[in-house]
Amino acid sequence: MNTNPLLTVALITKNEAHQLAACLDSIAPLHCEIIVIDSGSTDNTLKIAQQYGANCHIFSDWQGFGVQRNRAHEFIHTPWVLWLDADERLSEQTCQDILFRLPETPADGRTVFSINRLTIAYGHAIRHCGWYPDRVVRLYPVAHCAYNFDLVHESVQTQPETKIIPLADHVYHETYTDLNQHLNKLMHYTSAWAQQYQGKRQASPISACWKACFSFLRIYVLKKGVLDGKAGLIIAVMGAIYTFVKYTQLWLLNQKSERM
């Protein structure tokens, strides 16, 4: 039963049937409304969401992560919203911290809350590679904050004077389990990143190569990915691939624009 008048949990989804239930199970202690903004799932995502009492809305005209998240605002009737992804799970301690803090925090835009994501990749908790700690603002007052319009790596816009309070414990980010899944997600991000910076940044295949090499060294050596074992090595290699592809894709888009 949704008895929390202060909070709504919101998610954007597409074909998340394999992992959505675990996410929604983790927020059960919050006893709050659930809003799902779906971009055209063809599996049982919406059916599962509705089984948990979620209010589902479909927007198939994908315009970027920020735009898709902001579409939820018109359906939220509580002062606070907590954003999660379907591959994230709230810990019990984080839930209890939210329940403790919200009643005593005015939803006036002066305070927002961040979560600390601990990524689980290839069966291992990743505590290096530049992936941890991973604090992001996800809990904010609906009337005073929103996401920016970036196509990828979107973030909550706040005022310089806004206080960001870290929530307790971790949110577990159950991410990559195989290379195909990892590659597919990276390729989606590379296209969105290149579109976002088309005509705004310069790139070439040569610069893409040395940036990719530096990316590997940064993740594996400077960010101590070597301490994450084989999973750290995979992440470093995939990070280099991501960097090479996104800058090469940007170069191709810029070349296309110059010929028009």
C-alpha positions, 0 to 999 in steps of 0.5 A: 500500500502506498502510504508515503505522502512525501515521496514518489519513486520514478524510473525510465524503462525499455525492455527491463522485464529481466530485472525490474522486479528486483528493483521494485522489491528493494523500494518496498520499505518506502511505501510510496507511489511508483511512476514508470516512463517507458519508451516502448518496451516489447517484453513484460516490463509494463505488466511487471510494473503494474503488478507492483502498482506503478502508474505507467506512461509510454513515450516512444519518441526518444529525445534523450535521457534528460527529456525522458526523465523530466516527462515524469514530473507532470504525473508526480503529486508528491513533493519529493521524487527519487529516481532509480534505474531498473538495474539498481537496488536500494539497500535497507539502510538507504531506505531507512535513511530516506524515511528518516530525513524527508519528514524533517527536510523542507522541499524548498529547493535548498536541499537535495540528496545523493546516493552512492552507487556500488556497481556489480559487474561481471560478478564482482563489486567494482571499488576502483576503475574510477567507478567508486565512490559514485555519488549522484543526486537522485532525490530532489524536490519536484517543484524546484529541480529537474534534469538537464537536457543532455542526451547522455550522462544527464544530471539533476540541475541545482543552484550553487547554494543547494546543499547536497546531503549524502544518503547512507549506505549503497545503492547496488548497481547490477550492471554488466554480466556479459560482453554483448550487453556491455557493448550494446550499452556502450554503442548506444552511449557513443551515438548519443554522445557524438550527436550531443557534441556534433559541431561543438568539438573536434576529433579525428581517428588519430586523436581517438586512438591516443585518447583510447590508450589514455583511457585504458591507462587511466582506468587500469593504472591511475584509477587502480582498476588492476585491483578489481582483477579480471573484471577491472581489466575488462572494464578498462578495455571496454572503456578504451573501446568506448572512447575510440568509438565515440570520438571516431563517431564524432569525427564522422558526424562532423565530416558529414556536416562539412560536406552538406 
